[in-house]
């Protein structure tokens, strides 16, 4: 299992432990991590998130980006090479 997969599993377990359902976001995030692995990416970048989120799929771009927006800030805790998205507008709906 990759570091990004491990981080996702940790985040999902924590959020579920706190009472979040996360069925839709978890599925989106698993597909995002699969995309990152196909791209051989070791960090989440804005370019990768946008490329994945805007690819043809059944979910809306906004939903997919929203799911990544909630997940990406948790990675610096476990993966120090992931840049903190401080320049990203995080004023959207709560994660």
ABEGO torsion letter per residue (X at the ends): XBAAAAAAAAAAAAAAAAGBAGAAAAAAAAAAAAAAAAAGBABBBAAAAAAAAABBBABBAAAAAAAAAAAAAAAAAABAABBBBAABBAABBBX
